[in-house]
Amino acid sequence: MKTLESTPKKDGFRMPGEFETHKGVYILWPQRPDNWRNGGKPAQKTFVEVAKAISEFEHVTVGVNDDQYTNARNMLPAEVEVVEISNDDSWIRDCGATFVTNDDGTLRAVDWTFNAWGGLVDGLYFPWDKDDRVAQKMSEMERTDRYRLDDFILEGGSIHVDGEGTLITTEECLLSEGRNSQLSKEQIEEVLKEHLNLEKIIWLKRGIYLDETNGHVDNIANFVKPGVVALAWTDDENDPQYEISKENLEILENAVDAKGRKIKVEKLYLPKPVLITKEESMGVDSIDGSQPRTEGERLAASYVNYYTANGGIVFPKFNDPMDVKAEETLQRLYPDRKIVGVSAREILLGGGNIHCITQQVPMN
């Protein structure tokens, strides 16, 4: 497939909102022993449950390294497609392709440069060359032409769009030293506008407290639909997250989108703080250059890290009383979708959650 020299905006392509119709979704299989405890075995069981849940609504493709192909194929149900996609770790939201479409239904891929959330400045592992090839492989599998940005670093989890010209992101992530420090905020905006076909970018300040991705927006805020944003929230003023969420609430409530609409904010309450146990910490291999998993460390647990499927919402559960409230809130926000919760602590232990391990392909 061709690598294009123009931009999606010039060619009349846009990134649809995640709530629009999908052709399917991609997931990568976990196995990295310095990130997933016990060689990834507990996480693999959770990934299977996520794949099963999403497959009720749309086609699921799971990419695996060759040495895990047979294991993954045997663990996953027959309706889930399993293919070999070499990778360094399983965060396809961040290393995978961002797909764009036009009014004729043509699909194309945007292939950002990936550097493991900060490269040699504050990245989470090295090397990441296999991850940086995942987007191109997805483009080939979907038989789409692609736009490749060799000089611009972006992870899919750092952006959310409404499909109508508005994007939300965080300064904490996109302005971090390990991404595009050679560019100004205005220059970063211009790249995003050209490659996602945007008119308005709403900059939140920070993401979830202690989020190791430098505050990805997909863990703290999400477009329910144009003009409506779900925001991770706590009423506990002693929690460091309170000031972060309060600041973002003020930004959103004072913002207008590309269509001139005021943003309506819906609070999605957080679970109580989730801490790594001694057993969980001891199950992760300690390797120089990788993110350590330390006993007592607070994890970035958030219900906002859910996946919007065709006719369904698949959201993380944390064995917390707030699981029920989160499900009720999501059902109110998405009355026409089935709400499915998956116990997701094992994904959280790896540094993300359900939205982070998925990447949708829009319907073309």
C-alpha positions in Angstrom: 0.0 0.0 0.0 1.1 3.6 -0.7 2.7 6.0 1.8 1.2 9.4 1.0 3.0 12.7 1.0 -0.1 14.9 1.6 -2.2 15.2 4.8 -5.6 13.8 5.7 -7.1 17.3 6.0 -5.9 18.2 2.5 -7.3 15.0 1.1 -10.7 15.4 2.9 -10.2 12.7 5.5 -11.1 13.0 9.3 -10.7 10.9 12.4 -14.2 9.7 13.4 -15.3 9.7 17.0 -14.9 6.3 18.8 -18.7 6.3 19.3 -19.2 6.1 15.5 -19.6 2.7 13.7 -16.6 0.3 13.6 -15.5 -2.3 11.2 -13.6 -4.0 14.1 -10.9 -3.6 16.7 -7.3 -4.7 17.2 -5.7 -6.0 20.4 -2.1 -7.1 21.1 -1.3 -10.1 23.3 0.6 -9.5 26.6 3.7 -11.4 27.5 6.5 -9.0 28.4 7.8 -10.4 31.8 9.2 -7.0 33.0 5.8 -5.5 32.7 3.3 -8.3 33.2 3.5 -10.4 36.3 4.1 -14.2 36.1 5.1 -14.0 32.4 1.9 -12.4 31.5 -0.3 -15.4 32.3 -2.8 -13.5 34.6 -3.0 -10.6 32.1 -3.6 -13.0 29.2 -6.7 -14.4 31.0 -8.0 -10.8 31.4 -7.2 -9.9 27.7 -9.2 -13.0 26.7 -12.2 -11.7 28.7 -11.9 -8.3 27.1 -11.7 -9.8 23.6 -14.8 -12.0 24.4 -16.7 -9.0 25.7 -16.0 -6.8 22.6 -16.6 -9.7 20.2 -20.2 -9.6 21.2 -20.4 -6.3 19.4 -17.8 -6.3 16.6 -15.0 -8.3 15.0 -11.8 -8.6 17.1 -8.3 -9.2 15.8 -5.6 -10.2 18.3 -2.0 -9.7 17.2 0.6 -11.9 18.8 4.4 -12.6 18.7 5.2 -15.9 17.0 6.2 -17.7 20.2 2.7 -17.0 21.7 0.6 -17.7 18.7 -0.5 -21.2 19.6 -1.1 -20.3 23.2 -3.2 -17.3 22.2 -5.1 -19.2 19.6 -6.0 -21.9 22.1 -7.1 -19.4 24.8 -9.2 -17.2 22.6 -12.6 -18.1 21.2 -13.0 -19.1 17.6 -14.8 -16.0 16.6 -11.7 -13.9 17.6 -9.1 -13.7 14.8 -5.5 -14.3 15.8 -2.7 -13.1 13.6 1.1 -12.7 14.0 2.1 -9.1 14.6 5.5 -8.8 16.2 5.5 -6.3 19.1 7.5 -5.1 22.1 4.4 -4.8 24.3 0.6 -4.9 24.1 -0.5 -1.2 24.1 -2.0 -1.0 20.6 -3.9 2.1 21.4 -0.6 3.9 21.6 1.6 2.2 18.9 -1.2 1.2 16.5 -2.6 3.1 13.5 -5.1 6.0 13.9 -7.6 5.4 11.1 -9.2 8.2 9.1 -12.1 8.2 6.6 -13.7 10.4 4.0 -17.2 10.9 2.8 -16.9 8.2 0.2 -16.1 5.6 2.9 -12.4 5.3 2.0 -10.2 4.3 4.9 -6.6 5.4 5.4 -4.1 5.1 8.3 -2.1 7.7 10.2 1.2 6.2 11.4 2.7 8.3 14.1 6.2 7.7 15.4 6.2 5.7 18.7 8.9 5.9 21.3 7.6 4.1 24.3 6.1 7.1 26.0 9.2 9.4 26.1 12.1 7.7 24.4 15.4 8.0 26.1 14.2 10.9 28.2 11.6 9.1 30.3 10.3 6.2 28.2 9.1 3.0 29.8 11.3 0.4 27.9 13.8 0.0 25.2 13.9 -0.9 22.3 10.5 -0.1 20.8 11.2 -0.7 17.1 8.7 -3.6 16.8 6.0 -1.4 18.3 6.8 1.4 15.8 6.1 -1.0 12.9 2.7 -2.1 14.2 0.7 0.7 12.6 2.2 0.0 9.2 1.2 -3.7 9.5 -2.3 -2.7 10.5 -2.5 -0.5 7.4 -1.4 -3.4 5.2 -3.9 -5.8 6.8 -6.7 -3.3 6.2 -5.4 -2.6 2.7 -5.2 1.1 3.3 -2.8 3.8 2.2 -1.1 5.6 5.0 0.4 8.8 6.2 3.7 8.3 8.0 5.1 11.0 10.4 8.7 10.2 10.9 9.3 13.5 12.8 6.3 13.6 15.1 5.7 11.4 18.2 2.2 10.6 19.3 0.3 7.8 21.1 -3.3 7.2 20.4 -4.2 7.3 24.1 -3.1 10.9 24.3 -6.0 12.1 22.1 -9.8 11.9 21.9 -11.9 13.4 19.1 -15.6 14.1 18.7 -15.5 13.4 14.9 -16.7 16.9 14.2 -13.5 18.9 14.4 -12.7 18.9 18.1 -9.9 17.1 20.0 -9.1 17.0 23.7 -5.6 16.2 25.0 -3.3 17.1 28.0 -0.4 19.5 28.2 1.3 17.1 30.6 1.7 14.5 27.8 1.9 16.3 24.5 4.2 19.0 25.8 6.5 16.6 27.6 10.2 16.6 27.0 10.3 13.1 25.6 7.8 13.7 22.8 8.2 16.7 20.5 10.3 19.1 22.5 11.6 20.7 19.3 8.0 21.9 18.5 6.0 24.7 20.1 2.5 24.1 21.4 1.2 25.9 18.3 3.2 23.7 15.9 1.9 20.6 17.7 -1.6 21.9 17.2 -1.0 22.4 13.5 0.3 18.8 13.0 -2.8 17.4 14.8 -5.2 19.6 12.8 -3.7 18.6 9.5 -3.6 14.9 10.3 -6.9 14.4 12.1 -8.9 17.2 10.3 -9.5 19.4 13.3 -10.6 23.0 13.9 -10.4 23.1 17.7 -8.1 21.6 20.3 -9.1 21.7 24.0 -6.0 21.4 26.2 -6.5 19.9 29.6 -3.6 20.4 32.0 -2.9 17.0 33.5 -4.1 13.4 33.4 -4.8 10.9 36.2 -2.4 11.2 39.2 0.7 9.1 38.7 -0.2 8.0 35.2 3.1 6.7 33.8 2.2 7.7 30.3 2.6 11.4 31.3 -1.1 11.8 31.7 -2.9 10.3 28.7 -6.3 11.9 28.1 -8.0 8.5 27.6 -7.6 7.8 31.3 -9.2 11.0 32.5 -11.7 12.3 29.8 -13.6 11.0 26.8 -16.2 12.2 24.3 -19.5 10.5 25.0 -20.8 12.3 21.9 -20.1 15.7 20.4 -20.5 18.3 23.1 -20.5 15.8 26.0 -17.4 14.7 27.9 -17.0 12.1 30.6 -14.5 13.3 33.2 -12.8 11.2 35.9 -13.8 12.6 39.3 -13.4 12.4 43.0 -15.0 14.4 45.8 -12.1 13.7 48.2 -10.3 17.0 48.5 -7.4 15.2 50.2 -6.7 13.1 47.2 -4.1 14.6 44.8 -6.5 13.7 42.0 -9.1 16.2 43.2 -7.2 19.3 42.2 -6.3 17.8 38.8 -9.9 16.9 38.0 -11.2 20.2 39.3 -8.8 22.1 37.1 -9.8 20.1 34.1 -13.5 20.6 34.9 -13.0 24.3 34.9 -11.3 24.2 31.5 -14.0 22.0 29.9 -16.9 24.0 31.3 -15.4 27.2 29.9 -14.6 25.7 26.5 -16.6 25.6 23.3 -16.1 23.0 20.6 -15.5 23.4 16.8 -19.2 23.8 16.3 -19.5 26.6 18.9 -21.2 24.3 21.5 -20.5 24.6 25.2 -19.1 21.4 26.6 -21.4 19.4 29.0 -19.3 17.5 31.6 -20.4 14.2 33.1 -18.5 13.1 36.2 -17.4 9.5 36.3 -16.3 8.8 39.8 -13.0 7.0 40.5 -12.6 3.9 42.6 -10.6 4.2 45.8 -6.8 4.2 45.2 -5.5 0.9 43.9 -2.1 -0.1 45.3 0.3 -2.8 44.0 0.6 -5.8 46.5 3.8 -7.5 47.4 2.9 -10.6 45.5 2.1 -8.6 42.4 5.4 -6.7 42.6 7.4 -9.9 43.1 5.8 -11.4 40.0 7.4 -8.8 37.6 10.9 -9.3 36.3 13.3 -6.5 37.3 15.2 -5.4 34.2 17.3 -2.2 33.7 15.5 0.4 31.6 12.0 -0.9 32.3 9.3 0.6 34.5 9.6 -0.9 38.0 6.4 -2.3 39.7 6.9 -1.5 43.4 4.9 -2.7 46.3 2.5 0.0 47.6 2.7 2.0 44.4 -0.6 3.7 43.5 -1.9 2.8 40.1 -3.8 5.1 37.8 -7.2 3.4 38.1 -10.0 5.1 36.2 -13.4 4.0 34.8 -12.9 6.5 31.9 -10.5 4.0 30.3 -13.4 2.2 28.6 -13.9 1.0 25.1 -16.9 2.2 23.0 -17.9 -0.7 20.7 -20.8 -1.0 18.2 -23.8 -1.1 20.5 -21.8 -1.7 23.7 -19.4 -0.2 26.3 -16.7 -2.5 27.8 -15.4 -0.9 31.0 -12.9 -1.8 33.7 -14.0 -3.1 37.1 -11.7 -2.9 40.2 -13.6 -5.0 42.8 -14.6 -1.7 44.3 -18.1 -0.5 45.5 -17.8 2.3 42.8 -17.9 -0.4 40.1 -21.7 -0.3 40.4 -22.0 3.5 40.2 -19.7 3.5 37.2 -21.9 1.0 35.4 -25.0 3.0 36.3 -23.4 6.2 35.0 -22.3 4.7 31.8 -25.7 3.2 31.2 -27.2 6.7 31.7 -24.7 8.2 29.3 -25.1 5.4 26.7 -28.8 4.4 27.0 -28.7 2.6 23.6 -25.6 0.5 24.4 -25.1 -2.6 26.5 -22.7 -2.0 29.4 -20.3 -4.8 30.1 -17.8 -4.7 32.9 -14.6 -6.8 33.0 -12.4 -7.2 36.0 -9.3 -5.4 34.8 -6.8 -5.2 37.7 -4.3 -7.2 35.7 -4.3 -4.7 32.9 -4.0 -1.9 35.4 -0.9 -3.6 36.9 0.7 -3.3 33.5 0.2 0.5 33.3 -3.1 1.0 31.5 -6.6 -0.4 31.0 -9.2 -1.5 28.4 -9.1 1.5 26.2 -5.3 1.4 26.1 -5.2 -2.2 24.8 -7.7 -1.6 21.9 -7.6 0.3 18.6 -10.7 0.6 16.5 -11.0 0.5 12.8 -13.9 2.8 11.6 -16.4 1.4 9.2 -15.5 2.3 5.6 
